[in-house]
Amino acid sequence: MSVDTGWYGSDRSQRMARERVQARWQDAYAPARHLDPILVVTALLLTGIGLAMIYSATSFRLELNNTDVMFYVRKQLVALAIGVVAMVVMAVMDYRWARTYSPLIYVMTLVLLVVVLSPLGTNVNGSQRWINLGGFNLQPSEVGKLAIIVTLAALLHEQKGEPRFPIVVAAVALVVVPMGLVFLEPDLGTSIVFVWLTFVLMLVGGVKGRYLLGLAAAGVVATVTAFRLDFIEGYQVERLTAFLDAGNSELAQTSAFHTQQSLIAIGSGQFVGKGYLQGTQNTLSYVPENHTDFIFTIVGEEFGFVGAVVVLSLFCVLIWRGLRIAILAKDLFGTLVAAGVVGLLALQVFVNVGMTIGIMPVTGIALPLVSYGGTSLIIWFALIGLLLNIHMRRFT
Amino acid sequence: MLTVIVTVLLVALFSRLWFLQVLAGDRYAELAQSNAVRVVLTEAPRGDILARDGQELVKNRVAHTISADRTRLLNAIGEPRDETAEAVLARLVDLLEIDQEELVRRMTSVRYSPFRPTPIAIDVAPEVVFAVSEHAELFPGVVAERLPVRTYPQGDLAAHLIGHVAEIDADELEDPFFADLGYRGGDLIGKAGLERTYEEWLHGTEGLRQLEVNASGTVLDLLLEREPIPGADLVTTLDLDLQAEVERILEEGILASRNEIHVSSGRSLASTGGAVVVLDPNNGEVLAMASYPTFDPREYVGGLSEEYARYLYPQEGDPDTHAPAINRAIASAQPPGSTWKIVSGLAALQTGQITPQSTVPCPATWGWGKNNWNVRNEGSMDLATALMRSCDTFFYELSFNQWLVENRADDAGEEPVEVYQDLARAMGFDEPLGIDVPGERGGTVPGRDWKLDYWERTKDDTCARAETAAEGTYARQLYSELCNEGFVWRGGDAVNMSIGQGDVQTTPLQIASAYATVANGGTVWWPHLGQQLVDSDGDVVLEIEPRVLNQIEAPAEHWAELRQGLEDVVMGARGTAISPFAGFPLDQIPVAGKTGTAEAGSTQVPYSWFAAYAPADDPQYVVVSLVEEGGGGSQTSAPIVRRVLEAAFGLPVQPYAAGPGNVLD
């Protein structure tokens, strides 16, 4: 045995050994070592599938017009590049930074949502949803989803899992403002997503069941009132209810027609599909918007049940990784943000796919990572980055 | 908690996908197919119908047609789609001079495919075509087209034989004949006559174009193209010139006969209708066949007008047009009168009761008050003479004796052999001969079985009448007898039948066939109008061979005896048809024939029959004429047959002159 001649650690060799252990531990806990490759690869796979589907959906039409058949694919690739950068940025800086700056994020989002309603916004098909930033259309309502998650997570984090009633009221108030703005665009689908996100975050944030039920009741009353007072435009009502009688031929060329053609596309894919670029519903343009909201019809038609299951399974992997991150997160804020992201993902997948297979109303909700649309793709990679961030820093 | 919700949502998606793609996938695959592929059909030109020398009886003509695209002009419930469509419809109403209701009715006719313009006016004036084609901007969705329609170069000639073409109806669609050949609603089919019989060949195969169409209706690709295959042409056995003459002679004879008097009743002849059949006795070819009154097949092109439909099929209160649509030559089954005596004569020879040399008395009255047509006793005679004189009592005697023989067999518990009836059936009576024109009737050959069957069908009625008729009246006695014993084949039935009266009924075609059998010495040929079917390249696709339906075995001397009798009718010293043939070159073209004067109830003027073949020594033509309510056989029908033979042999056809009214057989 050696004789201890000095203060603890005065021996250099001991100190060095200690530091080595410490460094190994530090190394082991270093954020960069705790990336989630499964999450990233799955997201990239889905985006890749999306690119192939976008090509299938658009190339025939573009060829018919003698334009560049890669037009949409190219734009989506650019968005992917930006998205990957956004993911890296979101992963690198500590997510708790977002907690600090959540009021700023919230206010900036409100500004964007107001700007989009002003003449600066771009009106497409009667909806004022985009801000043109020189060749790139920013969709503030997409940013709004991120803002809602961060803001509510920051608010509930402070309550340490036992939010009191005034906080619940404050949370609802925080959501209602951007939701109202989105609703005015109008973008009914995203407004509903906001409601869902509020519900998910409150559930995970420990809001008491009776408050949640009360909120749900209030939501129902608000919805009914909106219908009654004609706040919701006729076409929105029609779109929301048309899926209930998709087989009705009188409604041809309307939203029921969209749903019917979508059902035909997916149904006719049968078990293994018709083959890439072989779907007649797709190539003959029977399914409208099949590069954006109805992109799942191409998966269903050209790759059949097998393809649909593969795509949905990849989403399951994302959800599984996301839930795992929510559980492993170091603090409640991380858990809340991760749960919010997972909730958003699950809702969008369900509403979008449900819409194409006739079990959900037609709303303008895209399929995350797969649908064509730059803002959505970038935001989704940013959210993936956020998940990575929470995952990486679960020890620090 | 969140995991549970997410799992539930995903299970919902998977199960719905499983239902859509795996369970209901077939149905959706079909829907996708019908979305993307449009089928456009091109009608095949129908085959022509030609006379034996190749002259056209029916062919196709190109008609200027105005057609409209219903999907561009009308919505699903037949209202104008929009204001433009409304304006176009208004212009069409003015241009075509029809009302808008009618216009919409034509446009929505199920007869035409919705994927090609619907013909709304066939056979329009050239000005209308110009109006539409030069002002296309005023008529979006309307086109001037040229469509094939049926045309009749010979006018109404052989109308009953040709038949007509019209849209297939619901019953026909279910008919296995049409169903198996893949006919669809809206197809034009032969409805009657040769058009119907040879439908399968005349129709051709429609052309087909499968187009790939996108959601906006743009044609992207031609997936499949099949040229229409024109229908085959039907070459008939008809001699067109003879047919024309026969129709003319029949009409002339019938019209002229209406000025004649029926001697025994003193009334003028009604001559409501008639028919002539000309057969080749050596192969069963129909050389000419006419029925009067007739109709114009051109009226069927583009649909019958109401007026013409009421002429063809009069309704309550309309004047009686005497059923012009009926082809009397094959569909009018009437008592054959004395023309039947060739059957009775040959049967009598077959029973062995007489030989060609035997003689039988021909009294003025026979048995229990049945009279000969002639009031004088003509003494005993052989069969040939009995035919020449058309002696009824001769045949009464023989048929009654045969009836006794049959009854004895019946009483002895044996199956009676009905020689007369069996021979008649062997010669083609009692059933249709199967001529290749629809609508043929089989007539009736009465006998014991027939009587029993008839009694069973009618006894309820006769017994009821017997009950209600007043006591002691003749009617009560008659109906009681019919009610109680109406199934008995009586001697009176047998003797009536022997002279072609009573319940026996035959068509002119059957009589013609029977005389052909006598003329050719025993062969019953299948009567037919179709000769061959020739496709558009001139290749024969179907040769319609003459068929022997039956062969009547009889000694040559029996045939000789019959033929002698028939020759004597026309050429013998006391024949019943001498005077109608006065002036006919019988020395060059000997004619054999037989008159028939069929009683058809006590109130009607008799039906006039004449059956003949010529030349008698080498028969080339069998000619039969029937004029309903036309009086004596030699009075109306024999003069018609004479003129038909003149036409057939290229002799100058004499103007019509009625024969004697006093020869009532």
Interface residues (C-beta under 8 A of the other chain):
Chain A: V200 L203 V204 E250 Q261 L263 I264 A265 I266 G267 S268 G269 Q270 F271 T280 Q281 L284 S285 Y286 G300 E301 G304 F305 A308 V309 L312 C316 I319 L323 A339 V342 G343 A346 V349 F350 V353 G354 I357 G358 I359
Chain B: M1 L2 T3 I5 V6 L9 L10 A12 L13 F14 R16 L17 W18 L20 Q21 V22 A24 G25 D26 R27 Y28 A29 L31 A32 Q33 N35 A36 A76 E212 V213 N214 A215 S216 L220
